[in-house]
Amino acid sequence: MANSVIEFRQVNKSFDETKVLDEIDFEIEAGKFYTLLGPSGCGKTTILRLIAGFADATSGDILFEGQKINELPANERQVNTVFQDYALFPHLNVFENVAFGLEIRKISKTEIKTAVNEALKLVHLSDYGNREISELSGGQQQRVAIARAIVNEPKVLLLDEPLSALDHKLRKEMQGELRDLQRRLGITFIFVTHDQEEALAMSDQIFVMNAGKILQSGSPVDIYDEPINHFVADFIGESNIVPGKMQRDYVVNFDGQDFSCVDAGMKPNEAVEVVIRPEDLDIVAVDTGQVNVTVDTQLFRGVDYQISAHDKMNNEWKINSIHKTSVGQIVGLAFEPEDIHIMRYHETEDDFDARLETYE
Ligand SMILES: Nc1ncnc2c1ncn2[C@@H]1O[C@H](COP(=O)(O)OP(=O)(O)OP(=O)(O)O)[C@@H](O)[C@H]1O
């Protein structure tokens, strides 16, 4: 990649006998918003710590703009980190917190003042320089932490679950602000979250992780529409995942019937998993859709109903619909061939658990 800023080559990290990163390979392109997404304990923070230089890889290479930086001390790396708990200095005011990194670099007072004011302006805190940290809301403290990181003009900003302490509404607002800030600054952001909605909303590129591995990387749309396996399909939004068998190109069998799909290139009779998103299903009269299901539960959510149902093979179906049904009712489900996504390779959570055990 011509514009690569960070690259991991077969990076492994173990603590004693426990492997927490397993052959991690990726390239990060300059100027984009990347997200590491995965459940708690999958190794996201460890990747950030390796990039920042707070921890060493057990094996493999870490490159910054094409140069190996495995041995480079943290303070010589052109990256800054925004931590989950902000890590602000409580005895310094807002201005002093942001200025701290510049002061230890012995930059002139005038330059510091200009840079700090510019950083505070970028995070919409221009009038807050004299405030004590204890006088700020959570969202404002988060902005100070971001200003303190960007004032150093890093090439890469690492953000470790920076929004997790905020309430739902503020969190949504900050997602938009961070996205805007990244675009305005044009520096690379590497953002860590376990919240799939946040990852889809903010990122240019997502790395979906589980159990120390990157399972899939791609744009939010790619990952949502073309999940590579069961874990990704399930983790990114809600999915109906039904076992099936590829009959031939463009024809898949599930629920005891053949369906047209847009997938080809698999072996005849290959076992597959069929994914259809709940919002792609329409509820229609019984026998007028492709699959009939019996409604098991129905929840009203304001904008729609979240319905769960089962088909004659006892596959579970989740449907988001504006149409009200009733428990026990048999309805038809209609969908288009392009709403069917076929996954040829699947690894269930049980498989993952089994793989995890091999680490121990
Ligand atoms: N210093 C350490 N010593 C031993 N094990 C560690 C250490 N740091 C992390 N781990 C383990 O490494 C694994 C990955 O941790 P990491 O913090 O990278 O996960 P994460 O995906 O960021 O999780 P979370 O979302 O909970 O922060 C976990 O099982 C964790 O317990």
The ligand as a MOL file (V3000), in Angstrom:
LIG
                    3D

  0  0  0     0  0            999 V3000
M  V30 BEGIN CTAB
M  V30 COUNTS 31 33 0 0 0
M  V30 BEGIN ATOM
M  V30 1 N -0.5390 -7.3680 31.1520 0
M  V30 2 C -1.2850 -8.4640 30.9020 0
M  V30 3 N -1.0000 -9.6520 31.4680 0
M  V30 4 C -1.7280 -10.7510 31.1990 0
M  V30 5 N -2.7850 -10.7710 30.3560 0
M  V30 6 C -3.1260 -9.6290 29.7710 0
M  V30 7 C -2.4010 -8.3980 30.0090 0
M  V30 8 N -2.9770 -7.4240 29.2560 0
M  V30 9 C -4.0060 -7.9980 28.6030 0
M  V30 10 N -4.0990 -9.3040 28.9000 0
M  V30 11 C -5.0820 -10.2590 28.3580 0
M  V30 12 O -5.0480 -10.1640 26.9540 0
M  V30 13 C -6.3410 -10.3290 26.4050 0
M  V30 14 C -6.6400 -9.1700 25.4780 0
M  V30 15 O -6.7590 -7.9920 26.2500 0
M  V30 16 P -7.1290 -6.5780 25.5990 0
M  V30 17 O -7.1350 -5.5680 26.7040 0
M  V30 18 O -6.2620 -6.3290 24.4390 0
M  V30 19 O -8.5970 -6.8490 25.1050 0
M  V30 20 P -9.6870 -5.8340 24.5680 0
M  V30 21 O -10.2110 -6.4370 23.3250 0
M  V30 22 O -9.1510 -4.4670 24.4980 0
M  V30 23 O -10.7930 -5.9390 25.7010 0
M  V30 24 P -11.6820 -4.7850 26.4120 0
M  V30 25 O -12.6950 -4.3910 25.4070 0
M  V30 26 O -12.2680 -5.5330 27.5720 0
M  V30 27 O -10.7400 -3.7120 26.8210 0
M  V30 28 C -7.2910 -10.4510 27.5790 0
M  V30 29 O -7.5860 -11.8100 27.7620 0
M  V30 30 C -6.4980 -9.8970 28.7330 0
M  V30 31 O -6.8940 -10.5030 29.9420 0
M  V30 END ATOM
M  V30 BEGIN BOND
M  V30 1 1 1 2
M  V30 2 1 2 3
M  V30 3 2 2 7
M  V30 4 2 3 4
M  V30 5 1 4 5
M  V30 6 2 5 6
M  V30 7 1 6 7
M  V30 8 1 6 10
M  V30 9 1 7 8
M  V30 10 2 8 9
M  V30 11 1 9 10
M  V30 12 1 10 11
M  V30 13 1 11 12
M  V30 14 1 11 30
M  V30 15 1 12 13
M  V30 16 1 13 14
M  V30 17 1 13 28
M  V30 18 1 14 15
M  V30 19 1 15 16
M  V30 20 2 16 17
M  V30 21 1 16 18
M  V30 22 1 16 19
M  V30 23 1 19 20
M  V30 24 2 20 21
M  V30 25 1 20 22
M  V30 26 1 20 23
M  V30 27 1 23 24
M  V30 28 2 24 25
M  V30 29 1 24 26
M  V30 30 1 24 27
M  V30 31 1 28 29
M  V30 32 1 28 30
M  V30 33 1 30 31
M  V30 END BOND
M  V30 END CTAB
M  END
